[in-house]
Amino acid sequence: MAFKIIAYGVEPYEEHLYGELNKYGYEVKLVNDLLTADNGDLAKGFDGVLLFVNCLADRANLKKFKDFGIKYVFTRTAGFNHIDLQAAADFGQVVARVPAYSPNAIAELAVSLGTSLSRSTVYTTGRTAKLNFEVTETMFSHEIRKSTVGIVGTGHIGCVEAELYKGLGAKLLGYDIFQSDFAKKLVEFKELDDLLAESDIVSLHLPYFPGKNENFVNDDFINKMKDGAILVNTARGELVDEAAVVRAIKSGKLKGFGADVLTDEARFFGKDFSKGETFPDATIKELVELYPKVLITPHVAAMTDEAVSNMISTSYDNFNKALNGGDLGRAEVKLPEPAKK
């Protein structure tokens, strides 16, 4: 009997890939909706769960999966903060992720946001779209090759972004607790305060650790940045205090903010509020309304053909390794010790 997987958060345009890449012959049910408090029962009768970002893999849902006999709770993302790891450990479940699917996909969007804000491209095209071809002071900008880009977090994605900016001629600074030999070839490592003071564009590529680095970017962080700098976040929304960004944009301290992620974004990403429904967060609404100085994309950095294909195929490989006693390697999420009863 084929191993049965239920995959949550599958967009219609990617459904065909789950069949085309299913080399192990799994029986796969695709659910367009993310995992929520209301649809965990759909997993009954399945052997494994495959999640996506913003799925609600909390203790209640994981307990439900345990009661259904589901041991494998995998995610086709690099991040795993949407999974209650303590609950998974308590229920004896295995958690795996896709540590790298396409660093280029995220890095390219980060560069697109940074360069668009630097050249005020969206502001300018917004005016010409209304047949206004006047040239304004806002359109006057630095060239990227004369700019300094600071990358906070120089793992795979950060290094690819450094390569892209290096190709444009920018000066590259980096900050990371672990300074790899490869990263040293691309960036000049600095203390964080020095990087912030010198960079025209600051781009974040840090992992998010719940309870440890929320609001890593706050008023103090922004105040240390160069006046008129640009901040880009394609990592995790919880790293940034959006209220502090609003204040900085309004005061002119920041020229712009670009983000593919926002705090507690499952409340609104994937939903349409343009028809008058009340938006659930006044601060985020205020931030979004600062467009075109603020550019927000709804967590689509990984929405490329290569990235999605790699997410799916690697997830299938993860299931195969787990079922056959293989080593999951970097894909395995290390769980805490089960809570003492």
JOTAWO-V592631 format. One record per pair of residues at least 4 apart in sequence whose C-alpha atoms are under 7 Angstrom apart, sorted by the first residue. I is the first residue (numbers start at 1). GAP is how many residues later the second one is. Records with the same first field share a line. If there is no record, write none. Layout:
BEGIN
I = GAP / GAP
END
This chain:
BEGIN
2 = 23 / 24 / 25
3 = 23 / 24 / 44
4 = 22 / 23 / 24 / 42 / 43 / 44
5 = 22 / 23 / 24 / 41 / 42 / 43 / 44 / 45
6 = 22 / 23 / 24 / 37 / 40 / 42 / 43 / 44
7 = 22 / 23 / 24 / 42 / 43 / 44
8 = 22 / 23 / 24 / 25 / 26 / 27 / 42 / 43 / 44
9 = 22 / 23 / 24 / 25 / 42 / 43
10 = 4 / 5 / 20 / 21 / 22
11 = 4 / 21
12 = 20
16 = 4
17 = 4 / 292
18 = 4 / 294
21 = 292
22 = 4
34 = 21
35 = 4 / 5 / 20 / 21
36 = 4 / 19 / 20
37 = 19
40 = 21
44 = 24
45 = 23
46 = 24
47 = 23
48 = 22 / 23 / 24 / 25
49 = 23 / 24 / 25
50 = 23 / 24 / 25 / 26
51 = 4 / 23 / 24 / 25
52 = 23 / 24 / 25
53 = 24 / 29
54 = 28 / 212
55 = 27
56 = 26
57 = 4 / 5 / 25 / 26 / 27
58 = 4 / 25 / 26
59 = 4 / 25 / 28
60 = 4
61 = 4
62 = 4 / 25 / 26
63 = 4
64 = 4
65 = 4 / 5
66 = 4 / 5 / 25
71 = 22 / 23
72 = 21 / 22 / 23
73 = 20 / 21 / 22
74 = 21 / 22 / 23
75 = 21 / 22
76 = 21 / 22 / 235 / 236 / 239
77 = 20 / 21 / 234
78 = 19 / 20 / 21 / 22
84 = 4
85 = 4 / 250
86 = 4 / 249 / 250 / 252
87 = 4
88 = 4 / 5
89 = 4 / 246 / 247 / 248 / 249
90 = 248 / 249
95 = 237 / 238
96 = 235 / 236 / 237
97 = 234 / 235 / 236
98 = 213 / 216 / 217 / 233
99 = 231 / 232
101 = 206 / 209 / 210
102 = 204 / 205
103 = 4 / 53 / 54 / 57
104 = 4 / 53 / 56
105 = 4 / 196 / 197 / 199 / 202
106 = 4 / 51 / 128 / 195 / 196
107 = 4 / 50 / 51 / 53 / 54
108 = 4 / 53
109 = 4 / 192
110 = 4 / 122 / 124
111 = 4 / 50
112 = 4
113 = 4 / 145
114 = 4 / 87 / 116 / 118 / 144
115 = 4
116 = 4 / 5 / 6
117 = 4 / 139 / 176
118 = 23
119 = 20 / 22
120 = 4 / 18 / 19
121 = 4
122 = 4 / 170
123 = 4 / 169
124 = 4 / 15
125 = 4
126 = 4
127 = 4 / 5 / 6
128 = 4 / 5
135 = 4
142 = 4 / 5
143 = 4
144 = 24 / 25 / 26
145 = 23 / 24 / 25
146 = 24
147 = 23 / 24 / 53
148 = 22 / 23 / 24 / 50 / 51 / 52 / 53
149 = 21 / 22 / 23 / 24 / 50 / 51 / 52 / 53
150 = 22 / 23 / 24 / 45 / 49 / 51 / 52 / 53
151 = 7 / 22 / 23 / 24 / 51 / 52 / 53
152 = 22 / 23 / 24 / 51 / 52 / 53 / 54
153 = 5 / 22 / 23 / 51 / 52 / 53
154 = 4 / 5 / 20 / 21 / 22 / 29
155 = 4
156 = 4
157 = 4 / 48
158 = 4 / 47
159 = 4 / 24
160 = 4
161 = 4
162 = 4 / 10 / 24
163 = 4 / 23
164 = 4
165 = 4 / 5
166 = 4 / 5
172 = 14 / 15 / 16
173 = 14 / 15 / 16 / 17 / 22
174 = 13 / 14 / 15 / 16
175 = 14 / 15 / 16 / 17
179 = 4 / 5
180 = 4
181 = 4
183 = 4
184 = 4
190 = 4 / 5
191 = 4
192 = 4
193 = 4 / 31
194 = 4
195 = 4
196 = 28 / 29 / 30
197 = 27 / 28 / 29
198 = 28
199 = 27
200 = 26 / 29 / 30
201 = 28 / 29 / 30
202 = 28 / 29 / 30
203 = 28 / 29 / 30
204 = 28 / 29 / 30 / 31
205 = 29 / 30
206 = 29
207 = 28
208 = 5 / 28 / 31
209 = 4
210 = 4
213 = 26
214 = 24 / 25
215 = 23 / 24 / 25 / 26
216 = 23 / 24
217 = 4 / 5 / 22 / 23 / 24
218 = 4 / 22 / 23 / 26
219 = 4 / 25
220 = 4
221 = 4
225 = 4
227 = 26 / 27
228 = 24 / 25 / 26 / 27
229 = 25 / 26
230 = 24 / 25 / 26 / 27
231 = 25 / 26 / 27
232 = 25 / 26 / 27
233 = 25 / 26 / 27 / 28
234 = 25 / 26 / 27
235 = 26
236 = 25 / 26
237 = 24 / 25 / 26
238 = 24 / 25
241 = 4
242 = 4 / 41 / 42
243 = 4 / 40
244 = 4
245 = 4
246 = 4 / 41
247 = 4
248 = 4 / 5 / 6
249 = 4 / 5 / 6 / 7
255 = 38
256 = 37 / 38
257 = 36 / 37 / 38
258 = 36 / 37 / 38
259 = 36 / 37 / 38
260 = 36 / 37 / 38 / 39 / 40 / 41
261 = 4 / 37 / 38
265 = 4
269 = 29
273 = 4 / 6
281 = 4
282 = 4
283 = 4
284 = 4
285 = 4
286 = 4
288 = 6 / 8
290 = 4
291 = 4
302 = 5 / 6
303 = 4 / 5
304 = 4
305 = 4
306 = 4
307 = 4
308 = 4
309 = 4
310 = 4
311 = 4
312 = 4
313 = 4
314 = 4
315 = 4
316 = 4
317 = 4
318 = 4 / 10
319 = 4
320 = 4
321 = 4 / 5 / 6 / 7
322 = 4 / 6
328 = 4
END
